[in-house]
Amino acid sequence: YAILRAIPDKLGGVLAMFASIGVLFILPWLDTSKVRSATFRPLYRQFFWILLLVCAGLMYLGGKPAEGGYVIASRILTAYYFLHFLVILPLLGLFETPKPLPASISESVLKGGSGKPAAAAAQAEKR
């Protein structure tokens, strides 16, 4: 709702609101990285947390009146929202060097935890 109110034109606001949802549908084609997991992409992980803060800010600003500083803050956060998906995400996949992937998923799971499933898997490997 904050994206809708961030644009002064009514039609522009409605288009931006639907574009904010539509960009999520083309997200698989926007991410150019060969590694999909944020576990192995440290730079992407930072941008992801920034995006979560932006979404929380937009949610907060959507409940405030459309006047003064609230509108300016909504415009800034809306601009970052679209920049994240349309500019940062495609470029990040091209320039970021991911961490090396584990040889298998069990190697990744077993190295970090002492949970029951991991212990059961380790017991099965010993046999």
C-alpha positions in Angstrom: 0.0 0.0 0.0 2.9 2.3 0.6 4.1 1.7 -2.9 0.7 2.8 -4.2 0.8 6.0 -2.2 4.4 6.8 -3.0 3.6 7.6 -6.6 1.6 10.9 -7.0 -0.4 9.8 -10.1 -3.2 7.4 -9.3 -2.6 5.3 -12.4 1.2 5.3 -11.8 0.6 4.2 -8.2 -1.7 1.3 -9.3 0.8 0.2 -11.9 3.7 0.3 -9.4 1.7 -1.7 -6.9 1.0 -4.4 -9.5 4.6 -4.2 -10.8 5.8 -4.9 -7.2 3.9 -8.1 -7.2 4.7 -8.9 -10.9 8.4 -8.6 -10.3 8.2 -11.6 -7.9 6.8 -13.7 -10.8 9.9 -13.1 -13.0 12.3 -13.5 -10.1 13.8 -16.8 -11.2 15.0 -15.2 -14.4 16.3 -12.1 -12.7 18.7 -14.1 -10.5 21.7 -14.7 -12.7 23.8 -16.6 -10.1 24.5 -20.3 -10.6 24.3 -20.8 -6.8 20.8 -20.4 -5.5 21.4 -20.8 -1.8 22.2 -17.6 0.2 24.3 -19.8 2.5 27.1 -19.8 -0.1 26.5 -16.2 -1.3 27.7 -13.8 1.5 27.2 -10.6 -0.4 23.7 -11.5 -1.5 22.8 -12.3 2.1 23.5 -8.7 3.1 21.3 -7.4 0.3 18.6 -9.8 1.4 18.5 -8.4 4.9 18.4 -4.9 3.5 15.4 -5.9 1.4 13.7 -7.3 4.5 14.2 -4.0 6.3 12.9 -2.1 3.3 9.8 -4.3 3.2 9.3 -3.8 6.9 9.7 0.0 6.4 7.1 -0.1 3.5 4.7 -2.0 5.7 5.1 0.6 8.5 4.8 3.5 6.1 1.7 2.0 4.5 -0.1 2.5 7.8 0.9 6.1 8.1 -0.9 9.1 6.5 0.2 10.0 3.0 1.8 13.4 3.9 5.2 15.0 4.4 8.1 12.8 5.3 6.2 9.6 5.1 5.7 10.0 1.3 9.4 10.8 0.8 10.4 7.8 2.8 7.9 5.6 0.9 9.4 6.8 -2.4 13.0 6.0 -1.3 12.0 2.6 -0.1 10.0 1.9 -3.2 12.9 2.9 -5.4 15.2 0.5 -3.5 12.6 -2.3 -3.7 12.6 -2.1 -7.5 16.4 -1.5 -7.7 17.0 -4.7 -5.7 15.1 -6.9 -8.1 15.8 -5.2 -11.4 19.4 -4.0 -11.0 21.1 -5.4 -7.9 20.0 -9.0 -8.1 21.1 -9.5 -11.8 24.4 -7.7 -11.3 25.2 -9.5 -8.1 24.9 -12.9 -9.8 27.5 -11.7 -12.3 30.1 -10.2 -10.0 29.7 -12.1 -6.7 32.1 -15.0 -6.1 30.2 -17.6 -4.0 31.8 -19.8 -1.4 32.7 -23.4 -2.6 29.8 -25.8 -2.6 30.0 -28.9 -0.4 30.6 -32.3 -2.1 27.2 -33.5 -0.9 24.2 -32.2 1.1 25.0 -34.5 4.0 28.5 -33.0 4.3 26.8 -29.6 4.6 24.2 -30.8 7.1 26.5 -32.9 9.3 29.3 -30.3 9.8 27.3 -27.8 11.7 24.8 -29.4 13.9 24.3 -31.9 16.6 20.6 -32.5 16.0 19.0 -35.9 16.2 18.6 -36.4 12.4 22.2 -35.5 11.8 23.4 -37.8 14.6 21.3 -40.6 13.1 22.8 -39.9 9.7 26.3 -40.0 11.2 25.5 -43.3 12.9 24.3 -44.8 9.6 27.6 -43.7 7.9 29.7 -45.5 10.6 28.0 -48.8 9.9 
